[in-house]
Amino acid sequence: VAVGRSFTLRAVAFGQRDFLKRAFAMRAMLFACLMLVVACAPRGTMFIVSPELAQGDVQTVFVGTTRALEPNGIYGSGRSEVMQFARYDVAIPPDRVAGEIKYPKRKKLDPRTDFLTTAQVHYPTDPAFRTDLGKALRANGREAVIFVHGFNNTFTEGLYRIAQLHHDLKLPGVAVHYSWASAAEPLGYVYDRDSAIFARDGLESLMEEVAAAGATKILLVAHSMGAALTMESLRQAAIRGNSRALPQLSGVILISPDIDVDVFRAQAHAIGNLPQPFVIFGSDRDKFLRLSAALTGQEQRLGSLSDVSRVALVPSSALTSFT
């Protein structure tokens, strides 16, 4: 898939070809394209308004997070050892192009063009979260999409992105967002990498909660450093023999994964049979992955490989490439 004049998007799918349905592949391509188009969007903050002031469709997003809650009621960049659960209703403005997110200015909110939050619920207990999520799952075919954001993201940016993707791509099922404690700073790479390691248990716990709430199909979508976090969570779940989180996975999409290639191969072997379909999108022209490679003393990361044969021997490795 060509994006712009000098950008090539590469997709690698692991598993038997029968698993990679055309609809799934096209949806995954759209995920990747939208993430690439909006990579340089301005920073976002949340404004909560009454539902009467909002315009457009409202997208509900369930949240599991290891971010610490700040005094203003918004999850920040600090880490929480206690997994926290929430639900947000996000108004998708009608006057915009697909893939675009515009954040409101403090003194001038425009519901026709700005993403706004119309409701937030912080759940005091896990069962309360599970009960509300279960109701939503039963109304949406018991399907869920868990989105894991990447490096340099505020809580609001990740939340609004999954709301936008779910709405614009008309995804089935319930939108679920896993938000880990990114510093939301371009120079916060090391902090973010440590936060991703810190957040491994939280993602596994969220997958368990979604399954316990009644989901029979769970699609994992992870971007950038969030892909490394996702692979680590899948690895430890497999090693632990987690029979609650893994059986319900209906696919994994890694977009521009910021992972060392050798580490990915080791993770894949530890997982064993990768969830199917398992799709990787990347580009050897990704500037953020080039920066990551430089910081780690490497030429390429998993998401910027020019030679996909380097990952061709992972389990279930019938390989399909799209260029």
C-alpha positions in Angstrom: 0.0 0.0 0.0 1.6 3.3 -1.0 1.1 6.3 1.2 2.2 9.5 -0.3 5.0 9.7 -2.8 7.9 8.1 -0.9 6.3 5.9 1.7 5.8 2.1 1.5 3.7 0.3 4.0 4.6 -3.3 4.5 2.4 -5.9 6.1 3.6 -9.3 7.3 1.0 -11.9 8.4 1.9 -15.0 10.3 -0.3 -18.1 10.2 -2.1 -20.2 7.6 -3.5 -18.2 4.7 -7.0 -19.4 5.5 -6.9 -17.4 8.7 -6.1 -14.1 6.9 -9.5 -13.1 5.6 -9.7 -10.3 3.1 -12.0 -8.2 5.4 -9.5 -8.5 8.3 -6.6 -7.6 6.1 -8.3 -4.5 4.7 -9.4 -3.3 8.1 -5.8 -3.8 9.4 -4.5 -1.8 6.5 -6.9 1.1 7.3 -5.7 1.0 11.0 -2.1 1.4 9.9 -2.8 4.1 7.3 -4.8 6.2 9.8 -2.1 5.9 12.4 0.6 7.0 10.0 -1.5 10.0 8.7 -2.0 11.3 12.2 1.4 10.6 13.7 2.3 14.3 13.9 -1.0 15.6 15.2 -0.9 18.4 17.9 -1.1 17.4 21.6 -4.5 16.9 23.1 -6.3 17.7 26.3 -9.7 16.6 27.5 -12.7 18.8 28.0 -15.9 17.4 29.6 -19.2 18.9 28.6 -22.8 18.1 29.1 -24.3 15.8 26.4 -26.6 18.6 25.3 -23.7 20.7 24.1 -22.1 17.9 22.0 -22.8 17.2 18.3 -22.3 14.0 16.2 -22.2 10.4 17.2 -21.1 9.4 20.7 -18.6 6.5 21.0 -18.3 4.7 24.4 -14.8 3.5 25.3 -14.1 1.3 28.3 -10.6 1.8 29.9 -8.1 -0.1 31.9 -5.1 1.8 33.0 -1.9 1.8 35.0 -1.7 5.6 35.0 -2.1 7.5 38.2 -5.2 9.7 38.5 -4.4 13.3 38.9 -6.2 15.9 41.1 -8.1 17.2 38.0 -9.7 13.8 37.5 -7.6 12.9 34.4 -5.1 10.1 34.3 -1.6 11.5 34.0 1.9 10.2 33.3 2.6 8.8 36.8 2.4 5.1 37.3 -0.2 3.3 39.5 0.5 -0.1 41.0 -3.2 -0.7 41.2 -5.1 -1.4 38.0 -7.9 1.2 37.5 -11.0 1.0 35.3 -13.2 3.6 33.7 -15.6 4.4 31.0 -15.8 7.5 28.7 -18.3 8.7 26.2 -16.6 10.6 23.4 -18.5 12.9 21.0 -17.2 12.5 17.4 -17.8 15.9 15.7 -19.5 15.8 12.4 -17.4 18.5 10.6 -14.1 16.7 9.9 -12.4 14.3 7.6 -11.8 10.6 8.5 -8.8 10.1 10.6 -8.7 13.7 11.9 -8.9 14.6 15.6 -9.1 18.3 16.6 -8.7 19.2 20.2 -10.7 22.1 21.6 -9.1 25.4 22.8 -9.7 26.3 26.3 -11.6 29.5 25.6 -13.4 28.3 22.4 -15.1 24.9 22.2 -16.6 24.1 18.8 -18.7 20.9 19.0 -18.9 20.8 15.2 -15.2 20.2 14.9 -13.8 19.3 18.3 -13.6 16.0 20.1 -15.3 16.3 23.5 -16.0 14.0 26.4 -19.7 13.9 27.5 -19.4 11.4 30.4 -16.7 9.7 32.5 -17.2 7.0 35.1 -14.4 5.8 37.4 -15.3 2.3 38.7 -14.6 1.7 42.4 -14.4 -2.1 42.0 -13.5 -4.5 39.3 -16.9 -6.3 39.4 -18.7 -2.9 38.7 -16.5 -2.4 35.6 -17.1 -6.0 34.5 -20.9 -5.7 34.9 -21.2 -2.6 32.7 -18.7 -4.0 30.1 -20.7 -7.2 30.1 -23.9 -5.3 29.2 -22.1 -3.6 26.3 -20.6 -6.9 25.0 -24.0 -8.6 25.0 -25.4 -5.7 22.9 -22.4 -5.9 20.5 -22.0 -9.6 19.6 -19.6 -10.3 22.5 -16.8 -8.8 20.4 -14.2 -6.3 21.8 -11.2 -4.4 20.3 -8.4 -3.6 22.8 -6.2 -0.7 21.6 -2.8 -0.2 23.2 -1.2 3.2 22.4 2.5 3.8 21.8 5.3 6.1 22.8 4.7 9.7 23.7 0.9 9.7 24.3 -1.3 11.5 26.8 -4.3 9.7 28.2 -6.6 11.8 26.2 -4.8 11.2 22.9 -5.0 7.4 23.3 -8.6 7.6 24.4 -9.7 9.8 21.5 -7.7 7.8 19.0 -9.5 4.5 19.8 -12.9 6.4 19.7 -12.0 7.8 16.3 -10.7 4.6 14.9 -13.7 2.6 16.1 -16.1 5.2 14.7 -14.4 5.9 11.3 -13.7 2.2 10.5 -17.1 1.1 11.7 -15.5 -1.6 13.8 -17.8 -4.2 15.3 -17.8 -4.9 19.0 -16.9 -2.8 22.1 -14.0 -0.3 22.1 -11.6 -1.0 25.0 -8.5 1.1 25.6 -5.4 0.1 27.6 -3.6 3.2 28.7 -0.1 2.9 30.2 1.9 5.6 31.8 3.7 7.4 28.9 5.5 10.5 29.8 4.0 12.2 26.7 7.3 13.8 26.0 9.5 13.4 22.9 12.5 13.0 25.2 10.8 10.5 27.5 11.8 7.4 25.6 13.5 5.6 28.5 10.7 6.5 30.9 8.2 5.2 28.4 10.1 2.0 27.9 10.2 1.3 31.6 6.5 2.2 31.9 5.7 -0.4 29.2 7.6 -3.1 31.1 5.8 -1.9 34.3 2.4 -2.2 32.5 2.7 -5.9 31.3 0.6 -7.3 34.1 -2.0 -4.7 33.6 -2.7 -5.6 30.0 -2.9 -9.3 30.9 -5.3 -8.4 33.6 -7.4 -6.3 31.2 -7.7 -9.2 28.8 -8.8 -11.4 31.6 -11.5 -8.8 32.6 -12.8 -8.5 29.1 -13.0 -12.3 28.8 -14.7 -12.6 32.2 -17.2 -10.0 31.1 -18.3 -12.3 28.4 -16.2 -11.5 25.3 -15.8 -14.4 22.9 -13.7 -12.5 20.4 -11.0 -10.1 21.4 -8.9 -8.3 18.8 -5.6 -6.7 20.1 -4.4 -3.6 18.2 -1.1 -2.1 19.4 1.0 0.8 18.1 4.8 1.5 18.4 6.1 0.8 21.9 2.6 -0.5 22.8 3.4 -3.4 20.5 6.4 -4.4 22.6 4.2 -4.2 25.7 1.6 -6.4 24.0 4.1 -9.0 23.0 5.5 -9.2 26.5 2.0 -9.6 28.0 1.2 -12.4 25.5 4.5 -14.0 26.3 4.0 -14.0 30.1 0.4 -15.1 29.7 1.5 -18.1 27.6 4.3 -19.0 30.1 1.8 -18.8 33.0 -0.7 -20.9 31.0 -3.3 -18.2 31.3 -6.5 -20.0 30.2 -8.7 -17.0 30.6 -7.0 -14.3 28.5 -5.5 -16.2 25.5 -8.4 -18.5 24.2 -10.6 -15.5 23.4 -8.1 -13.7 21.2 -9.4 -13.5 17.6 -6.3 -11.6 16.2 -3.4 -9.3 16.8 -2.4 -6.2 14.8 1.0 -4.6 15.5 1.4 -1.2 13.8 5.0 0.2 13.5 6.2 -2.1 16.3 9.1 -0.7 18.2 10.7 -4.1 19.1 14.2 -5.5 18.7 13.9 -8.3 16.0 15.7 -10.9 18.1 13.5 -10.1 21.1 10.4 -10.5 18.9 11.6 -13.9 17.7 12.2 -15.0 21.3 8.8 -13.7 22.4 7.1 -15.5 19.5 8.8 -18.8 20.3 7.8 -18.4 24.0 4.1 -17.7 23.0 4.1 -20.7 20.7 1.1 -20.7 18.4 0.5 -17.0 17.7 -3.1 -15.7 17.9 -4.6 -15.8 14.4 -4.6 -13.7 12.3 -1.3 -12.1 13.4 -0.4 -9.0 11.3 2.6 -6.7 11.4 2.5 -3.3 9.6 5.7 -1.3 9.2 7.9 0.8 7.0 11.6 1.2 6.5 11.0 5.0 6.2 9.4 5.4 9.7 11.3 8.3 11.3 10.3 7.4 14.8 11.6 3.8 14.4 14.8 5.2 12.9 15.2 7.3 16.1 14.5 4.3 18.2 17.0 2.2 16.3 19.6 4.9 16.8 18.9 5.1 20.5 19.3 1.3 20.9 22.4 1.1 18.6 20.7 -0.9 15.8 20.0 -0.4 12.2 16.4 -1.4 12.2 13.5 -2.3 14.5 10.8 -4.8 13.8 8.5 -2.2 12.3 11.2 -0.9 9.9 12.6 -4.1 8.6 13.4 -4.1 4.9 14.0 -7.9 4.9 11.0 -9.6 6.3 12.7 -13.0 6.0 14.4 -12.3 9.3 11.1 -13.1 11.1 10.1 -15.9 8.8 10.9 -18.8 11.1 8.6 -17.8 14.0 5.9 -20.4 15.0 3.1 -20.7 12.5 5.2 -19.0 9.9 3.5 -19.3 6.6 4.4 -15.8 5.4 2.4 -13.3 3.3 3.7 -9.9 2.4 1.8 -6.8 1.0 3.9 -4.0 -0.5 
